[in-house]
């Protein structure tokens, strides 16, 4: 689950920070309530962003690539619910909360939960977007797994669970490769695109107003996002013009005098 704090937003700052740092800060921010964005819905937004790419060298003509991006977190539907576009059933399963009653962010998910969700997401992407979809989503999660193994001191049991996931997916890689036509280098580039769309969508869903830089580049230039009112400006931008999208969210805790569901608007150029 992605937490979007329902509290006065900090004004946009001229300081540029890593995009992932901004997302992590929003997940830890104190607030009286939150809008919650299901991971399958966040992934569907990432796919919609990918479908709008129009910059030279960044346009995505392969529908399967866009579909894989849109389904990359479909396996979270069991825990988060989410719309059908993301693989869910428009359900709202019982949410996990910490001791203070705060809904658990995706960054707090237990290892067993996220490894299961990763595997289910890969399976869904491969079923609906073919071998290339499976390769892209598997490559994405193997990168996350390797980063986790090198940066977080998990229990021996949890670390073994992550390593087993990586080993299994590595063994399946060549069989998937034989069923599609992309090279290894082309696949790595597509995983980069997926991870950019993923991080951009996370930023848009979490409510941060920080100026941020993405680890991916467009050509030789790092991609930077700054705010102009409610519009997010990317420089350089993969989009041909300003686009307006939205992502479904639900309120936690439930309010008795206010709306408990909404569509968070997204305006980006």
WOGI-V340105 format. One record per pair of residues at least 24 apart in sequence whose ideal C-beta (glycine too) atoms are under 6 Angstrom apart, sorted by the first residue. I is the first residue (numbers start at 1). GAP is how many residues later the second one is. D is the distance in whole Angstrom. If there is no record, write none. Layout:
BEGIN
i->[I I]
gap->[GAP GAP]
d->[D D]
END
This chain:
BEGIN
i->[1 1 1 1 2 2 2 2 3 3 3 4 4 4 4 5 5 5 5 6 6 6 7 9 10 12 12 16 16 17 17 19 19 19 19 22 22 22 23 23 23 26 26 26 27 27 34 35 36 36 36 37 37 37 38 38 38 39 39 39 40 40 40 40 40 40 40 40 41 41 41 41 41 42 42 43 43 43 43 44 44 44 45 45 46 46 46 48 49 50 52 52 53 54 54 55 58 64 64 64 64 67 68 68 68 68 68 69 69 71 71 72 72 73 74 74 75 75 75 76 83 87 103 111 111 115 115 131 131 131 132 134 135 135 136 136 136 138 139 140 140 142 142 192 204 205 230 231 231 232 233 242 243]
gap->[35 79 102 105 35 40 203 204 24 31 102 30 31 202 203 24 26 29 202 25 27 28 24 200 199 197 215 195 197 193 195 180 184 193 195 186 188 190 179 180 183 180 181 182 78 80 218 214 67 214 216 168 210 212 42 43 44 34 37 41 33 34 36 37 42 46 47 48 41 42 45 206 207 159 163 27 29 30 43 26 41 42 156 202 151 152 155 197 148 147 187 191 185 185 186 183 180 65 66 68 69 62 57 61 65 68 69 125 128 53 54 49 65 48 47 50 42 45 46 41 165 37 149 47 50 46 50 45 48 49 48 42 41 52 54 55 58 31 52 51 54 24 27 24 62 42 37 36 38 36 36 27 25]
d->[5 5 6 6 4 6 5 6 5 5 5 6 4 6 4 5 4 6 6 6 4 6 4 5 6 5 4 5 5 6 6 5 5 4 5 4 4 5 5 6 5 4 6 5 4 5 5 4 6 5 5 4 6 5 4 5 3 4 4 5 6 5 6 5 3 3 5 5 5 5 5 6 5 5 5 6 5 4 5 5 4 4 5 5 4 5 4 5 5 5 6 5 5 6 3 5 4 5 6 6 6 4 5 4 4 5 6 5 5 5 5 6 5 6 5 4 4 3 4 5 6 5 5 4 6 6 5 4 4 4 5 5 5 6 5 6 5 5 4 6 5 6 6 5 5 6 6 5 6 4 6 4 6]
END
